Each structure stands twice: as C-alpha cells, then as structure tokens.
C-alpha cells in the first residue's frame, strides 16, 4: 500500500477543539438497535472515518449528526452546541450523499449555488463563491451542464463542491466513493485528502472499505453491531487490534486461542508462546492471540528464535506481489503472506506443497485481543 | 445484424420497427385530421350535407362573428378554472395515494368511475344536485333553505372537475411515485426549510406529470359539451356545444369542421408556446 507512505509523509495540524462530540448515542429501529451507545470525539480539522460492515450503524450515526434522525438517547454536540431538536437546515454541517443526490433539474452551477441561495446571499457573492468551488474540484467549464450529462466522478466532484461551498464546520461523507470504479476511487482518495488538508474542514467519512479508511483517515472508529469496537490512528487499529472483530475486519488475521500460564506466557494448541504485552495476563485467563499473515516468518531450518513450531504447507496462492501460504499445524490453520521480491532470482527457493516448515511468531507481533463486547468507549 | 442488407431487407426492418406506430398515426390521427380539414373548406348543401364551393368562408365567418369569440372565451375560461380546481384537488391526492399503504386500492377507486358510462355519471349529478336531491335534503335537514344547485354554472364546474380528476391524478401519481426523496434531504442539508425544500427539490420532479395531467384535463374540459348541456340547463354554450350543434341540429358540417380545426389549432399553439418557454427539454419531459 504505497498510499500509506503518502499519508505518513503528511504533516497533520489538528486543532485542539472538539468538532463533534457524541455522548452515549443510541438509536433503535423497531426491534433492532442500529446504534447501541456510541461515545466519540472528533477533533477540529480531523479526517475521521467510521468503518464497518453494512448494518453496523455507521450510516445511522452519520444521519443523526446531519440531523435527519434524532437519537433516542444520548447527546450530539457540534462545535460545542447541543444539537437536540435542531433541524438539518440549521446545523453547521453539510453532507456528501452516497448517490450524490444532485438536483436533476438544475445545472452544475445552480446545484453548487443552492446552499448559498438558501442563505439569501447576494448574487455577486454567490457567483464568486461558486467559481471558487468549481475551481476547487476542477470542474471549470462544466457549470452549465446538467447532472445527467456528467460522469460518476464528475457528479462526485459537484456533490463535494455543493457541500464545501457552504464552508461547514463538519463535512459528512456517506460512502462517497463506493459507486466509482477502482482506478477513479484511488485518484479521488488522494484528491479528497489534499482538499481536506487545504481547507482544514473536519471530515467524518463513512466507509466499509478498510483500505480506504486506512489510507485516508487521521483516526478510524471501527464499528460493529451498533457499537464502536476500537478508535485510533490507522496504524494503531491495524497493528494493535483490541477485539477479534477489528483483527478480522481490517486486513487478515490469524486468531489463536490461548490460556495464560504466567503474565507473559501462554499455552496454545501450537505450543507455549512468550508474549511481549504491556498489559500482562492473569494466569488461567482465556484469550485470543492475533497475528497478521505478513508478520509470520517461515524457515526451512529451525531458527534460533522464540515461539517456533513446525507446520505443513497445505496450499500456496500466488497473488502477484505476495504468496499466501495456508499452513496446518496441530489442527490449527494459519495464513502466512510472503513478498515475492526475489521470486525470479536464481537460487530463490520457494516452499512447496506438503513441505514441513518452521514457523516463527515474534513476541511483539502477537497481539492479545479480548472477546467482543468489551470494546467501545475508547474515544480519545 | 447482417452487414450487407439488401434494400428489401432494410425496408422490411423499417416496416417492423417503425411500421406499427406509423400505421396507427396515419390511420387514427392523420387521415381523420385531413378529412376534417377538407370538410372545413366545403359548404353546406340545401339538404344539409357537404358540397362545393370550396373556400375559407367558414373560417371567415367564425372570426368575423363576436358571438363565436365569446363562446371561445367562455370555453377557455371554464376549462382553465375547472382545471385549476382539479389540480388543487388532484395534486395533494396524488401524494396521499403514493404515500398510502393501500395505494393499489386507492388507485383502483380513482379509476372505478370509468366502469360506468359517462352520461350516466352526469345524470347522477343531476339527481344529487336537483331541488329534491340528496344534497338539498342534507341542507334542509339543518333547517336551511334549499339551494338552486341545478341547473347552474357551479354544477358544470363540479361535474367537470369530477369527470377529469382521474386524468390528472394518474399521470401525476406516476410522477410522484418516482420522486427521489433523497433530494429533499439534500435540500434540508443545504439549508432549505421544509416548505422551501418541497418547492426546490420535490415540486420540479412532479412538473412533467403535472403538465401531462393538466393537458389531459384542460383539453377535454375546454371541448366538453355534454356536461354544459345537461347541468347548465342549456343556457351555457361552449365551443363543444357549438360544434355539436353544427353537426347536429344546424346540419352545417362544414362550419362544425372549421370550428373543430380552430379548437385543435389553439391547443397546438398553446403546446408550442409551452415548448418555446421551456426550451427544448420542455416536451421531452412530458413522458
């Protein structure tokens, strides 16, 4: 993921203030609790993602921030103001909708001017700001077009301009890239990030695409079944998942059941492992260990490392950049990804089917994840 | 598709694709219109049938007689206001039906009057509105004096609105059904109040259906003669009555044909003006 490098290079300047604050927000539809108690703080100027599978409550949460739905319980504060009872047209937020929701009977220009017109801004001022917004999204020259004369990517840009021209405190984006093809999506990701950085507007970005969230966000809230499982920077949620759900939803993960023997020593079906955990375990505690497929190392000879065991190569999947080895050891199945960096070099030796290999799991890469349900409420 | 189609194959393809529609238009629109136009150029014979000499004398007669202008004006006036009342009633009704759980049932109720003959339905209004009718029975039950509801202009309006309401509601309903309600949320999000949001985001989506319904109501309402005849007590002469009289009692088919042509040209002129003001999109959106 080369975009990660791009993100890592960015010097992020976040404000100290809180743009949006959610306090124990709940929303119920009939028998299902769409949002089951969410508390979060989104900082000024932050690119914040709500990530989760469909039905996890992320869109409901966004709609409550926009004001289309009222929470049954809890409070939503935007720029310090309690938003209970404040209709969407009086909230200092604007939304980019998943289907764009452009007005089909209006030109690009008129679409962008809509919000300013509702605020009864003088005509010349509207024209000036619309021109600015058109330039912002590189849509100059298309102002007279109607939405049905635009491509998907162009519609997306107009939707963005229509929202940003109002200079909202917070911009809400509901899966704005999901209807576009991969190449365009990747381009728009970078554009969105640059735009957000330039304008310094707080973005709350809803997505089910973990890569999108990892690439773009300052922080990610991973949601599942109406609750926030974990909040943190991209690296934090990926490298140190706190729940099995987070471990599996963001990238692939090998989950190994374990019983604590000592504070930093566990017994697993694969043998006894030492851990490098900050939070030491209490002996007898049952936990799950998570390790990412790319962090497991394979050897032909027994290496002089901690946490080594033998496993059989069950299958090899060539994916281009990587080989995925499916291993089997004592009834436990593991996935190991190795980079195909030297695959064409002479003497490069691949592991083969049914070969018995040595597997090493470095202690610091084995992460203890607690069972689901104890997550949430990590909004810092 | 065969690359090298013979002229015969091309002609056959054209016949299959465009043929049925063209046939329909020629037989049911073009030929009758041409016949009416030709009839309008003839004169009345002594026996009341069509006869030479040819000429524009029927048109000259129509335009030189103020009485006929009065009739046209009255027809347009009645047609316009009857249509306005129909819109006022039908517009909310279309939304009500589209939002209702049993919308199929409600739609059926809108269409059900068509199962009964039009004349019978107009006579039914006489029974309702006459001095000893059901409505006056209700009024007198409250101790009020009975009202002269029939024959009257009010009765003509009532029956016209009643008759053409389904023609307005059905195309409007089709438009309301297809409304993208997300646009209302988008309007709210951009600062529009509910009323403003409706006018800016929802109403424009209903305009094509509204216009189609408007035409389907206005055109027959302007040309109606049965309603004015029966409920107006023979005192209200509309352009429809005029045409009917010429083909009937007056036995002047040529003049009746000329009045028909004038009515048709007025409607086409109105459509053309609408298309002009709306730009080229105008008529496309009417579907």
Interface residues (C-beta under 8 A of the other chain):
Chain A: X66 X67 X68 X87 X88 X89 X90 X93 X94 X95 X97 X99 X101 X102 X103 X104 X105 X114 X115 X118 X119 X162 X163 X166
Chain B: X180 X182 X183 X185 X186 X187 X188 X189 X190 X191 X192 X193 X196 X197 X200 X201 X204 X205
